[in-house]
Amino acid sequence: MQIGFLGLGTMGKPMAANLVKAGYRVRVWNRSQEPVAALAALGAEIGTDPRQAAEGAEVLISMLADDAATRAVVIDGQVLDALKPGAIHINMATVSVAFANVMELLHREKGVGYVAAPVLGRVNVAEAGQLNILAAGDTEALGRVQPLFDILGQKTWCFGSQPEQANAIKLAVNFMIGSAIGTMGEAVALAQGYGVPKGNFIDLITSTIFAAPVYKGYGGAIAEERFEPAGFRLTLGLKDVRLALEAGEKVNVPMPIGSVLRDNHLDSVAHGEGHLDWAALSRVSTRRAAQQ
């Protein structure tokens, strides 16, 4: 099977590497050349541009930053025209539900299958091939690409036949992650207000009632103030919270906590923290409490 892979960022690079290691023919493209060279060293083919990377591919995987990047690379770059007839495009990025619908319609017009498959997991999880994959799309197309999902993830969660469904689920999950980080920030500030070191508080909650990956991972970063290098930039968290609010409005779902969460992200970005890891959102609460 010939695979085209567009986007070798923090997550895309290890994902593409796992497909190469599994023996697939993978032709890759990325704006910056450093990850391209790393994949070539593993045996990947190099695409000179997005269209050339996709040429003749039976499956195209894109892992790009957002709606705008995906539109610029895939749509404006006329990538779909380069695919093999009957090919499938798997969009593994976190995009808006509105854009998912645009993409589904465009692919149908081009005779290309479209599957939305955003993922849960940070870079170490991607490297281990242990992502949770949130998928939606045509049943036959999902069946054809499942062997690839088996390499990239530990489990594929199928949420329906409409690609927007997978994107809605991913936005709902990321909204919950952002809420957890924001809540930990406020709780840490409360503990510190009474002279309890935040590390002690985080150790308590992540060893007892919140012994879950999100709390352990982001909680540890908050306790240690480990915000660089960013595993997931705070600006991307802001993007996802905005998209979750947009998705909620589309189906008349009020999200008042989401509105507060968005404003906290804006506070953090206004203080020059957008490039830091999402865990840096915790600084908003400690800053307001005059603890930093």
C-alpha positions, 0 to 999 in steps of 0.5 A, a space after each residue: 500500500 502506498 501512503 502519502 503523509 502530510 505534516 510531520 510536526 510533534 505528532 505527525 513525525 512519530 506516527 509516520 515513522 511507525 508506518 515506515 517501520 511497519 513496512 509501508 511505503 510512505 511518501 512524506 511532506 512537511 514545510 520544514 525539512 528537518 523532520 523530512 530528513 529524519 523520516 528519509 533516514 528511516 526509509 520514507 520517500 520524500 515529496 517535493 510538495 504536498 501534491 507530489 507526496 500524495 501522487 498515486 497514494 491509496 491512502 493519504 494521511 494529514 496531520 496539520 495544525 488546524 482548519 487553515 493549514 489543512 485548507 491551504 495544503 490539501 484544498 489549495 494545493 489540489 492534493 486530492 487530484 493527485 490521489 489514486 482513484 478510490 483512495 481514502 484521505 484520513 484527516 487526523 488533525 483537530 479541526 472544526 465540525 464546520 470544516 469537517 463538513 466542507 471536507 466531506 462534501 469536497 471529497 465526495 465530489 472528487 470521488 475520494 473517501 474521507 475519514 476523520 480520525 483525530 487522536 488522543 495522546 501526547 508525543 510519547 504515546 504517539 511514539 509508542 503507537 498507543 494513541 486512542 483514535 477517534 474515527 468517523 466516516 464510511 464503514 467500508 473506508 474505515 475497514 480499509 484503513 483499520 490496519 493502519 490505525 492498528 499500527 498507530 494506536 491501541 484502540 480505534 473508537 468509531 463514532 458514526 458515519 459522519 466525519 464531523 462526529 469524530 471531530 465533535 468528540 475530539 473537541 469535547 475531550 479537549 474542552 474537558 482537558 482544558 477544564 481540568 488544567 484550569 481547575 488544577 490551576 485554581 485549586 493549586 492557588 487555593 492550596 498555596 494560599 494556605 501555605 501548602 506547596 503545590 507539589 504536595 497538593 498535586 501528589 495528593 490528587 493524582 495519587 487518589 481521586 484524580 489518578 488519571 493520565 490527564 491529571 498526572 501528566 499536566 499536574 506533574 508539569 504544573 507542580 514542576 513548572 515544566 512548560 517547555 518544550 511544549 508537548 501541546 502549545 497553549 495557543 492550540 488549546 485556545 483554538 480547540 476551546 473556541 472550536 468547541 464553543 462554536 460546535 456547541 452553538 451549532 446544536 444549541 448547547 450552552 457551554 458557560 464553563 467553556 466561555 470562562 475557559 476561553 477567557 482564561 486562555 486569552 489572559 495567558 496569551 496576553 501575558 506572552 504564554 501562548 508558546 508554552 505547554 498547555 499546562 501553563 494555563 495554570 499560571 492564570 490563577 496563581 497570577 491573579 492570586 499574586 503568587 508569582 
